[in-house]
Amino acid sequence: PDAFAARENLGCFVGGEEDCVEAAREVLDLLVAHVTDAGGPGSAQLARAAYSLQAAAQLVAAVEADALYHAVRTSSDMGEIAGMRAGAITPAGDALLAAVTDGRFDGTYTVEMLMGELTAALTTADDADLILPQAEAVQRLLELLAIIGGSDKAPSALSLVYREEDACAKEGLDWTRAEQTYGDHGHDHDHDEDADWGDDFGDAGIMDDDGMTGAYPGFN
């Protein structure tokens, strides 16, 4: 819940000339427990971007696995399923699933911070003329969560995007904000057979009738 309070919970990448890195290490060791030397100048920023992409992938994998189990449990008599952690999850993903299960959606490391880090990673990829569809999809999901009021919540709150409207309301999330932003299609889109998602999301820069729009890098 207080992500920045414990030195053991913090780490950083450092890159540059060897003597400069060594001169800075004493200060870095006071601030964070895990200092990773990434190489020459610029390497730390690149390593941080790669780390952000990996973290985003773990996040969406965990919450979508949870969404699948939650949907099956609530729509059948299957009850609790012992195999929720099916074997591919990382320790970080396992910790995130525990937070989702316990309903821990608040913390000092927020969705807004994660979005900033993911934006930096996507900018790095864009500078290299590289398309990263998975990372961009995660960023769109995080933007949706922020729009409905979750920007100051912990990343575990992304799981709420897959839940029913009343579950979101209990955590202070308001789907009418999404309706105002994206169009009046409502949150309960699973039962809206006539919904045209291309038209609904086209003006928001997410999708049109021909596929992805050019509003975000890589999808022209």
Buried (B, 14 or more C-beta within 10 A) or exposed (E): EEEEEEEEEBBBBBBBEEEEBEEEEEEBEEEBEEBBBBBEEEBBBBBBBBBBBEBBBBBBBBBBBBBEBBEEBEEEEEEEEEEBEEEEBBEEBEEBBEBBBEEBBBBEBBBEBBBEBBBBBBEBBBEEEEEBEEBBBBBBBBBBBBBBBBBBBBBBBBBBBBBEBEBBEEBBBBBEBBBEBBBEBBBEEEEEEEBEBBEBBBEBBBBBEEEBBEBBBBBE
